Amino acid sequence: MASIKDVAAEAGVSVATVSRVLNDHPSVSEDARTRVLAAVQTLGYRPNAVARSLRTDQTRTLGLVISDVLNPYFTELARSVEEEARALGYSVIIGNADERPDLQDHHVRTLLDRRIDGLLVSPADGGSPGMLDAARAGTPMVFVDRWIPGVDVPVVRADGRTAVRDLVAHLHGLGHRRLGIIAGPAATTTGSERVEAFREAMAEHGLPLPDAYIGQGDFQAESGRRVTEGFLDLPEPPEVVFAADNLMALGALDAIRARGLRVPEDIALAAFDDIPWFVHTDPPITAVAQPTGELGRAAVRALVDRIEGRPPQSVTLAARLVVRRSCGEPAPTPHSPVTNRSKS
């Protein structure tokens, strides 16, 4: 493997000049820069990132701890984080908390031991002791998607309240009156916010929301299945099941089909967190879509600002309602597009 001395010899410059070129120092002439970069290419030289980090106290590495890597929403979020970080000259190490605070702490400790420059976290179950300690100790950190009230960390998230109100108005306009919700964990901000927005929207339209129509899920498919089975066992089941995330919607769909029922003829289904395969179900599923890619990119930019000494900004983006046909909507004509409804 070529060394920095080999590059200097090949380019006919000093080792110090090679170092300045590799660190993009402005004091190097264009001729020397061109020769060094050509030598790097010819020799296949790769800088020693570990040694560089010891000199600069930076590893150019970010940590990302997501709540559930099997959830397509978080998979897309992780991809956008990695792409934006790479564009800004950083690498990303990902840890999957699997919705477990203890596992989240494990990943936080491991990432900090690897001397990452900053940390992106989507807090599981309201947070975890190790993550909270890291935040309070001043570790460069940004919360993405979920957040913890009272913790002084920038937050990059989507506001789903308007889209949930749009969904309830849409369902009301279709003639539905009995609406049930599969709620996410109350300990997470996204879980509590979505059920609160749903309750408020129901009240705006004068629709009752009995306790029997609120099922407690955990953002996993099995909970969506279990809650929906409970709904279907009621003497008067809801006309619509609204799942507060995509995996719970998948579980709900499984439960409906297991009973030999049809969507939307027998019961309607809507979801929070639109994902690509929703358009391929029969019928396609009406859903609230978050700007997942932009959330990931904005979170990286906020964290890099914090790392590089610029004031980071919290960012709130708008979610939107994507109308398809799982709630009894009329089938689109050949020339009519799927409707994206949002007042935001």
Buried (B, 14 or more C-beta within 10 A) or exposed (E): EBEBEBBBBBBEBEEEBBBBBBEEEEEBEEEBBEBBBEBBEEBEBEBEEEEBBEEEEBBBBBBBBBBBBEBBBBBBBBEBBBBBBEEBEBBBBBBBBBBBBEBBBBBBBBBBEEEBBBBBBBBBBBBBEBBBEBBEEEBBBBBBBBBBEEBEBBBBBBBBBBBBBBBBBBBBEBEBBBBBBBBBBEBBBBBBBBBBBBBBBBEEBEBEBEEBBBBBBBBBBBBBBBBBBBBBEEEEBBBBBBBBBBBBBBBBBBBBEEEEEEBBEEBBBBBBBBBEEBEEBEBBBBBBBBBBBBBBBBBBBBBBBBBEEEEBEBBEBBBBBBBBBBBBBEEBEEEEEEEEBBEB
